[in-house]
Amino acid sequence: MGGSTVANEQKTRVAAQEGWFVVDEKPRLIGLHDASSGSYFFPKDVSIVRAPGHAEAELKEVELSQTGKLWSYTTNHYQPPEPYVSPDPFVPYTVAAVELTKERMVVLGQLAAGVDPATLEVGQEMELVLGTLYEDDEHEYVVWNWRPTGAEAA
């Protein structure tokens, strides 16, 4: 699988959750695939305990689809509890539920910065991008976000 860090001119981009996704120009979520049932799981490190009937399955690590269809979304107007790192002052954020193209499973992620949730329509094509969760003096900690396919980055 790809790396989880990318250096830029000022700070090193680091995955806020190591091993869940690839940090590069075309980010990908990392999941598991059970070839015998055709089932996919994400996130990979907690999948087995949440998948009844798959305890004996031979699971293979795979990169998941980068695109999908918007299944649902909601805007949260409350500050989530720790360990989530919120901006100060708190800003409401939108969570998008996207059904991955190949895997046909729904993955939640924050809507990318600069995308107006009022422009979203259930069923529209979405793509996976990286967004900054927080920064320190040396690192930019990133997570996966969703945005409408072809939308400009903020």
Sequence and secondary structure as in RCSB ss.txt:
>XXXX:A:sequence
MGGSTVANEQKTRVAAQEGWFVVDEKPRLIGLHDASSGSYFFPKDVSIVRAPGHAEAELKEVELSQTGKLWSYTT
NHYQPPEPYVSPDPFVPYTVAAVELTKERMVVLGQLAAGVDPATLEVGQEMELVLGTLYEDDEHEYVVWNWRPTG
AEAA
>XXXX:A:secstr
   SEEE SSSEEEESSTTSEE SSS EEEEEEETTTTEEESSGGGTGGG TT TT  EEEEE  SEEEEEEEEE
E S   TTS   SS   EEEEEEEETTT  EEEEEE TT  GGG  TT EEEEEEEEEEE SSEEEEEEEEEETT
    
